[in-house]
Amino acid sequence: LENGADYILQGSINSIVDAYKKKKSVTYQVNLELTNIETNEVVWMGDKKIAKLVKN
């Protein structure tokens, strides 16, 4: 941990790949959580899905 920091941002990135014939779809999901270091309280949570279509 960094000295003097008030919050810590943690998260994960996951991907799901679906393929059909010559097309491929990749869905990324990002999950984030902001925590107050002093109180250990989660003050913000967020997630976002992004889908990309790729032709082979």
Z-matrix of the N, CA and C atoms (Angstrom, degrees):
N
C 1 1.451
C 2 1.518 1 109.93
N 3 1.306 2 114.82 1 150.63
C 4 1.461 3 121.05 2 -179.63
C 5 1.524 4 109.52 3 -85.64
N 6 1.326 5 117.23 4 139.68
C 7 1.456 6 120.76 5 177.22
C 8 1.517 7 109.97 6 -67.30
N 9 1.333 8 116.92 7 136.60
C 10 1.454 9 121.77 8 176.58
C 11 1.518 10 114.44 9 82.90
N 12 1.311 11 118.69 10 1.17
C 13 1.466 12 120.85 11 179.50
C 14 1.529 13 109.54 12 -76.79
N 15 1.327 14 116.07 13 140.02
C 16 1.460 15 121.50 14 178.11
C 17 1.528 16 112.26 15 -95.74
N 18 1.328 17 115.71 16 -28.85
C 19 1.464 18 120.99 17 -175.49
C 20 1.520 19 110.26 18 -133.98
N 21 1.332 20 115.25 19 157.60
C 22 1.459 21 120.86 20 173.61
C 23 1.530 22 107.22 21 -128.01
N 24 1.339 23 115.73 22 134.36
C 25 1.460 24 122.22 23 178.54
C 26 1.519 25 107.97 24 -106.18
N 27 1.334 26 115.88 25 121.78
C 28 1.460 27 121.79 26 -179.67
C 29 1.517 28 108.54 27 -126.90
N 30 1.322 29 115.42 28 154.48
C 31 1.448 30 117.21 29 178.15
C 32 1.508 31 113.06 30 -174.37
N 33 1.327 32 113.50 31 -174.75
C 34 1.456 33 120.57 32 179.43
C 35 1.520 34 109.32 33 -144.83
N 36 1.333 35 115.04 34 154.82
C 37 1.457 36 122.63 35 174.97
C 38 1.522 37 106.98 36 -126.80
N 39 1.318 38 116.15 37 125.10
C 40 1.461 39 121.87 38 179.09
C 41 1.522 40 109.04 39 -123.82
N 42 1.319 41 116.05 40 152.55
C 43 1.467 42 119.89 41 177.08
C 44 1.523 43 110.11 42 -131.62
N 45 1.331 44 114.21 43 145.64
C 46 1.462 45 121.99 44 176.50
C 47 1.520 46 106.76 45 -125.72
N 48 1.338 47 116.51 46 128.48
C 49 1.462 48 121.78 47 -178.65
C 50 1.525 49 108.93 48 -111.18
N 51 1.330 50 115.59 49 126.02
C 52 1.462 51 122.42 50 173.74
C 53 1.521 52 107.52 51 -119.36
N 54 1.334 53 117.13 52 133.44
C 55 1.467 54 121.22 53 179.96
C 56 1.520 55 109.66 54 -127.75
N 57 1.342 56 114.96 55 139.18
C 58 1.458 57 121.50 56 176.09
C 59 1.520 58 108.03 57 -146.84
N 60 1.316 59 115.60 58 120.39
C 61 1.467 60 122.28 59 -176.54
C 62 1.522 61 109.42 60 53.11
N 63 1.329 62 118.41 61 -120.91
C 64 1.472 63 120.39 62 -177.03
C 65 1.526 64 112.71 63 -100.19
N 66 1.317 65 116.80 64 14.43
C 67 1.460 66 120.23 65 179.93
C 68 1.525 67 109.71 66 -115.53
N 69 1.315 68 114.71 67 145.75
C 70 1.461 69 120.74 68 179.13
C 71 1.525 70 108.00 69 -134.30
N 72 1.311 71 116.16 70 134.27
C 73 1.452 72 122.15 71 177.86
C 74 1.525 73 108.30 72 -115.22
N 75 1.324 74 115.65 73 129.61
C 76 1.465 75 120.82 74 177.15
C 77 1.526 76 107.55 75 -118.48
N 78 1.322 77 115.86 76 122.90
C 79 1.462 78 121.24 77 177.45
C 80 1.524 79 108.28 78 -110.75
N 81 1.319 80 115.20 79 124.83
C 82 1.462 81 121.65 80 177.63
C 83 1.524 82 108.04 81 -105.39
N 84 1.325 83 116.91 82 136.74
C 85 1.455 84 121.18 83 174.45
C 86 1.523 85 108.42 84 -123.18
N 87 1.332 86 114.88 85 126.08
C 88 1.460 87 122.22 86 178.92
C 89 1.530 88 107.54 87 -110.78
N 90 1.322 89 116.99 88 125.96
C 91 1.468 90 123.04 89 176.86
C 92 1.525 91 107.92 90 -118.69
N 93 1.335 92 116.75 91 128.16
C 94 1.462 93 121.30 92 -179.21
C 95 1.521 94 110.42 93 -128.78
N 96 1.332 95 114.50 94 151.03
C 97 1.460 96 121.41 95 -179.96
C 98 1.532 97 108.61 96 -143.58
N 99 1.334 98 116.42 97 127.04
C 100 1.464 99 122.28 98 178.71
C 101 1.527 100 108.39 99 -106.85
N 102 1.330 101 116.01 100 122.67
C 103 1.462 102 121.38 101 -174.22
C 104 1.526 103 110.35 102 -120.76
N 105 1.332 104 116.35 103 134.35
C 106 1.456 105 122.45 104 172.95
C 107 1.524 106 107.09 105 -72.78
N 108 1.318 107 117.33 106 120.04
C 109 1.465 108 121.72 107 -175.26
C 110 1.528 109 111.99 108 -65.77
N 111 1.323 110 116.96 109 -37.89
C 112 1.466 111 120.39 110 -176.04
C 113 1.530 112 112.15 111 -70.44
N 114 1.337 113 117.48 112 -42.56
C 115 1.468 114 120.98 113 -175.46
C 116 1.524 115 113.05 114 -101.07
N 117 1.326 116 116.85 115 -10.67
C 118 1.467 117 123.35 116 -176.23
C 119 1.536 118 112.23 117 63.12
N 120 1.340 119 116.70 118 20.11
C 121 1.463 120 122.15 119 179.50
C 122 1.529 121 109.77 120 -85.63
N 123 1.324 122 116.00 121 132.65
C 124 1.462 123 120.66 122 173.99
C 125 1.527 124 106.77 123 -78.21
N 126 1.344 125 116.83 124 113.70
C 127 1.462 126 121.03 125 -175.40
C 128 1.525 127 112.80 126 -97.55
N 129 1.335 128 117.45 127 -14.53
C 130 1.464 129 120.76 128 178.37
C 131 1.515 130 109.26 129 -158.43
N 132 1.333 131 115.07 130 140.62
C 133 1.461 132 121.52 131 173.58
C 134 1.523 133 107.42 132 -135.07
N 135 1.318 134 116.30 133 142.48
C 136 1.452 135 119.31 134 178.00
C 137 1.510 136 111.15 135 -152.16
N 138 1.326 137 114.86 136 154.54
C 139 1.460 138 119.47 137 175.06
C 140 1.520 139 108.73 138 -144.72
N 141 1.315 140 115.19 139 156.37
C 142 1.462 141 121.80 140 -178.02
C 143 1.512 142 108.36 141 -149.04
N 144 1.334 143 116.05 142 134.93
C 145 1.462 144 121.61 143 174.40
C 146 1.520 145 108.33 144 -110.54
N 147 1.325 146 115.27 145 136.81
C 148 1.461 147 122.32 146 178.06
C 149 1.518 148 107.25 147 -130.57
N 150 1.334 149 116.57 148 125.33
C 151 1.466 150 121.03 149 -179.83
C 152 1.525 151 109.56 150 -111.45
N 153 1.314 152 116.25 151 136.46
C 154 1.462 153 123.02 152 178.80
C 155 1.520 154 108.70 153 -126.44
N 156 1.335 155 116.55 154 135.29
C 157 1.456 156 122.50 155 177.17
C 158 1.522 157 108.30 156 -103.29
N 159 1.338 158 116.39 157 126.34
C 160 1.461 159 122.23 158 -176.80
C 161 1.517 160 108.48 159 -121.79
N 162 1.327 161 116.59 160 130.01
C 163 1.464 162 120.50 161 175.28
C 164 1.516 163 108.92 162 -93.12
N 165 1.322 164 117.03 163 132.69
C 166 1.471 165 121.62 164 -179.47
C 167 1.505 166 110.76 165 -80.37
